[in-house]
Amino acid sequence: MMTDEKHYMTEEGRKKLEEEVEYMKTERRKEVVERIKIARSFGDLSENSEYDSAKEEQAFVEGRIQQLEQMIRNAEIIEEDGDTSAVQVGKTVKIKELPDGDEEEYTIVGRAEADPLEGKISNDSPMAKSLLGRAPGEKVSVSTPGGDMEVEILEIN
């Protein structure tokens, strides 16, 4: 089901989605059509697993194209500004876990760009939801799957 939900992303993130759409439309579609053509040449389609697999892949590719196009259409570009008074989408936040003092840094992005291994967390994540709108020096309780944790916001960039 397609919705008109806003998808927060940077200009760079939107360009990556546009590149993926272009790749899916020009390269992946051709590859799948070729696979279908080859599978058809094997004969009886009722017992042709290669054909079934290729058709499933075709459905995936078309679904992904629709999903990407919808995300691009409803993109809300995160504008760069110098405001570091409160955590907001597009900002990098340095936090300290309490009481152990471990420091972590996260950039809050839209879910289309989220990549926790690179320190980019979705604005829909429990951590980001707890931090959004908060200021440096504030202590925040974050509900995580592993239990609640307390963090202090050290700085916002």
C-alpha positions as CSV (number, residue, x, y, z in Angstrom):
1,M,0.0,0.0,0.0
2,M,1.5,3.3,-1.1
3,T,1.1,6.3,1.2
4,D,1.9,10.0,1.1
5,E,4.1,9.6,4.2
6,K,7.1,12.0,4.2
7,H,10.5,10.4,3.8
8,Y,13.2,12.5,5.4
9,M,16.5,12.4,3.6
10,T,19.5,14.4,2.6
11,E,20.0,15.6,-1.0
12,E,22.7,12.9,-1.3
13,G,20.3,10.3,-0.1
14,R,17.7,11.3,-2.7
15,K,20.4,11.1,-5.4
16,K,21.3,7.5,-4.3
17,L,17.6,6.5,-4.5
18,E,17.4,8.1,-8.0
19,E,20.5,6.1,-9.1
20,E,19.0,2.9,-7.7
21,V,15.7,3.5,-9.6
22,E,17.7,4.1,-12.8
23,Y,19.7,0.9,-12.3
24,M,16.6,-1.1,-11.6
25,K,14.8,0.2,-14.7
26,T,17.7,-0.1,-17.1
27,E,19.9,-3.0,-15.9
28,R,17.9,-5.2,-13.6
29,R,14.7,-5.2,-15.7
30,K,16.8,-6.3,-18.7
31,E,18.5,-9.1,-16.7
32,V,15.2,-10.4,-15.5
33,V,13.6,-10.3,-18.9
34,E,16.5,-12.3,-20.2
35,R,16.2,-14.9,-17.5
36,I,12.5,-15.2,-18.3
37,K,13.3,-15.7,-21.9
38,I,15.8,-18.4,-21.2
39,A,13.5,-20.2,-18.8
40,R,10.7,-20.2,-21.4
41,S,13.0,-21.9,-23.8
42,F,13.2,-24.9,-21.4
43,G,9.7,-25.8,-22.3
44,D,6.7,-26.7,-20.0
45,L,6.2,-23.7,-17.8
46,S,4.0,-25.6,-15.3
47,E,7.0,-27.4,-13.9
48,N,9.7,-24.9,-14.7
49,S,11.4,-23.7,-11.5
50,E,13.7,-21.3,-13.4
51,Y,10.7,-19.6,-14.9
52,D,8.9,-19.3,-11.5
53,S,12.1,-17.9,-9.9
54,A,12.6,-15.3,-12.7
55,K,8.9,-14.2,-12.5
56,E,9.3,-13.8,-8.7
57,E,12.4,-11.7,-9.2
58,Q,10.5,-9.6,-11.8
59,A,7.8,-9.0,-9.2
60,F,10.4,-8.0,-6.7
61,V,12.2,-5.6,-9.1
62,E,8.9,-3.9,-10.1
63,G,7.8,-3.6,-6.4
64,R,11.2,-2.1,-5.5
65,I,10.9,0.5,-8.4
66,Q,7.5,1.5,-7.1
67,Q,8.7,1.8,-3.6
68,L,11.7,3.9,-4.5
69,E,9.7,6.2,-6.8
70,Q,7.2,6.7,-4.0
71,M,10.0,7.6,-1.5
72,I,11.5,10.1,-4.0
73,R,8.1,11.6,-4.7
74,N,7.5,12.1,-1.0
75,A,11.0,13.1,-0.1
76,E,11.4,15.8,2.5
77,I,15.0,17.1,2.1
78,I,16.8,17.8,5.3
79,E,18.2,21.3,5.1
80,E,21.6,22.1,6.6
81,D,21.5,24.9,9.2
82,G,23.8,26.0,12.0
83,D,21.2,25.5,14.8
84,T,22.8,23.3,17.4
85,S,20.4,24.2,20.2
86,A,18.3,21.1,19.9
87,V,18.5,17.6,18.3
88,Q,16.8,17.4,14.9
89,V,16.8,15.3,11.8
90,G,20.1,15.8,10.0
91,K,22.1,16.6,13.0
92,T,24.9,14.5,14.6
93,V,24.5,14.0,18.3
94,K,27.3,13.0,20.7
95,I,25.9,11.2,23.8
96,K,27.3,9.6,26.9
97,E,25.7,6.5,28.3
98,L,25.1,6.8,32.0
99,P,26.4,5.6,34.4
100,D,29.3,3.8,32.5
101,G,30.3,6.9,30.5
102,D,30.6,5.2,27.1
103,E,30.4,7.9,24.4
104,E,28.7,7.4,21.1
105,E,27.9,9.6,18.1
106,Y,24.9,9.2,15.8
107,T,23.6,11.2,12.9
108,I,19.8,11.2,12.8
109,V,18.5,10.6,9.3
110,G,15.3,9.4,7.6
111,R,14.7,5.7,7.5
112,A,15.7,5.5,3.8
113,E,19.3,6.5,4.7
114,A,19.6,4.7,8.1
115,D,22.8,2.6,8.4
116,P,23.6,1.9,12.1
117,L,27.0,0.5,11.2
118,E,27.9,3.9,9.9
119,G,26.3,5.7,12.9
120,K,23.3,6.8,10.9
121,I,20.1,6.1,12.8
122,S,16.5,6.5,11.6
123,N,14.4,9.3,13.0
124,D,11.9,6.6,13.8
125,S,14.3,4.6,16.0
126,P,13.7,4.6,19.8
127,M,17.1,6.4,20.3
128,A,16.3,9.2,17.9
129,K,12.7,9.6,19.1
130,S,14.0,10.1,22.6
131,L,16.7,12.6,21.5
132,L,14.7,14.7,19.1
133,G,14.0,18.2,20.4
134,R,16.4,17.8,23.4
135,A,19.4,20.1,24.1
136,P,23.0,19.6,25.1
137,G,23.4,18.8,28.8
138,E,20.0,17.1,29.0
139,K,19.7,13.6,30.4
140,V,17.3,11.4,28.5
141,S,15.8,8.0,29.1
142,V,15.8,5.8,26.0
143,S,13.6,2.6,25.7
144,T,15.5,-0.1,23.8
145,P,14.8,-3.7,23.2
146,G,17.5,-4.5,25.8
147,G,15.8,-2.3,28.4
148,D,15.8,1.3,29.4
149,M,19.0,3.3,29.4
150,E,20.0,6.8,30.5
151,V,22.1,9.0,28.2
152,E,23.4,12.6,28.4
153,I,23.5,14.7,25.3
154,L,27.1,16.1,25.1
155,E,27.0,18.1,21.8
156,I,25.0,18.6,18.6
157,N,26.7,19.2,15.2
